[in-house]
Amino acid sequence: MRIIATAALTLVFCGTAALADEKVSDAEAKGIEATLKAWGCSGGEMEKETEGTSKFEVDDATCADGRQYDVKLDKNFNLIGIHAD
């Protein structure tokens, strides 16, 4: 029983690490910033999803209305979702 529990925990921790987002490159950051600016937003924490989707995420971007939003962009930096934080 202990072996099964240990194996299950190992899979959970390994699976979680594999899904961690990664930092964006300087070129990607410029593309993200350009899209944010076009939508009246700036700042936030930029990440590239590693689940094979090639999508970008910006957490806590501040937009023209003064509120913070979580923003999702596709691999070409097109806006695909924006949600109030």
Stockholm file with secondary structure:
# STOCKHOLM 1.0

chainA/1-85         MRIIATAALTLVFCGTAALADEKVSDAEAKGIEATLKAWGCSGGEMEKETEGTSKFEVDDATCADGRQYDVKLDKNFNLIGIHAD
#=GR chainA/1-85 SS CHHHHHHHHHHHHHHHHHTCCBCCCHHHHHHHHHHHHHTTEECCEEEECCSSSCCEEEEEEEETTSCEEEEEECTTCCEEEEEEC
#=GC SS_cons        CHHHHHHHHHHHHHHHHHTCCBCCCHHHHHHHHHHHHHTTEECCEEEECCSSSCCEEEEEEEETTSCEEEEEECTTCCEEEEEEC
//
